[in-house]
Amino acid sequence: MPLYEFKNNDTNQDESHFFTITERKNFLLENPHITQRLASPPYGDSVRLGIRKIDNSFNDVLLKAKGAHLHSTIETK
């Protein structure tokens, strides 16, 4: 079941609930003072977060891209 984000328009408080799609629809119908908020998924790029390093074979890809473009500013290892 996905986690949905809601805003209570009466109190301006944010709420999170686990619902099936049908349960979410029923919840919104029964609670007209609550609106669903668009929330970003909790995913992150492990390389950009510093958890995992790029392997050395990707450096070959960067070298090919740099060689194909005369004025490239791509930095390689």
C-alpha positions as CSV (number, residue, x, y, z in Angstrom):
1,M,0.0,0.0,0.0
2,P,1.3,3.4,-0.9
3,L,1.8,6.3,1.6
4,Y,-0.3,9.3,0.8
5,E,0.2,12.9,2.0
6,F,-2.8,15.0,2.9
7,K,-3.4,18.5,4.2
8,N,-6.2,19.3,6.7
9,N,-7.6,22.6,5.4
10,D,-9.2,23.3,8.8
11,T,-6.0,23.1,10.9
12,N,-3.4,23.5,8.2
13,Q,-1.7,20.3,9.4
14,D,-0.1,17.7,7.2
15,E,-1.0,14.0,7.6
16,S,0.3,10.8,6.1
17,H,-1.7,7.6,5.7
18,F,-1.2,4.2,4.1
19,F,-4.2,3.4,1.9
20,T,-5.2,1.3,-1.0
21,I,-6.6,3.3,-3.9
22,T,-10.2,2.5,-2.9
23,E,-9.6,3.4,0.7
24,R,-8.0,6.7,-0.4
25,K,-11.0,7.6,-2.5
26,N,-13.4,6.8,0.3
27,F,-11.3,8.8,2.8
28,L,-11.4,11.9,0.6
29,L,-15.1,11.6,0.1
30,E,-15.8,11.2,3.8
31,N,-13.4,14.1,4.7
32,P,-14.1,17.0,2.3
33,H,-11.9,19.3,4.5
34,I,-8.8,17.3,3.6
35,T,-7.0,17.6,0.3
36,Q,-4.3,15.3,-1.1
37,R,-0.9,16.8,-1.5
38,L,1.6,15.9,-4.1
39,A,4.6,14.4,-2.4
40,S,7.9,13.5,-4.0
41,P,9.0,9.8,-3.7
42,P,11.7,9.1,-1.1
43,Y,14.4,8.1,-3.6
44,G,17.9,9.4,-4.0
45,D,20.8,8.8,-6.3
46,S,23.3,6.7,-4.3
47,V,26.2,8.2,-6.3
48,R,25.2,11.8,-5.7
49,L,24.5,11.1,-2.1
50,G,28.1,9.7,-1.7
51,I,27.0,6.2,-0.7
52,R,28.4,4.5,-3.8
53,K,31.2,5.6,-6.1
54,I,31.1,5.5,-9.9
55,D,32.9,2.4,-11.2
56,N,36.0,2.9,-13.5
57,S,34.3,1.7,-16.6
58,F,32.2,4.9,-16.6
59,N,35.4,6.8,-17.0
60,D,35.8,5.2,-20.4
61,V,32.3,6.5,-21.4
62,L,33.4,10.0,-20.3
63,L,36.6,9.8,-22.3
64,K,34.7,8.9,-25.4
65,A,32.2,11.7,-24.9
66,K,35.1,14.2,-24.3
67,G,36.9,12.9,-27.5
68,A,33.8,13.3,-29.6
69,H,33.3,17.0,-28.6
70,L,36.1,19.3,-29.4
71,H,35.4,22.0,-26.7
72,S,34.2,19.6,-24.0
73,T,34.7,20.5,-20.4
74,I,34.0,17.0,-19.1
75,E,36.4,16.1,-16.3
76,T,37.7,12.5,-16.2
77,K,39.8,10.7,-13.7
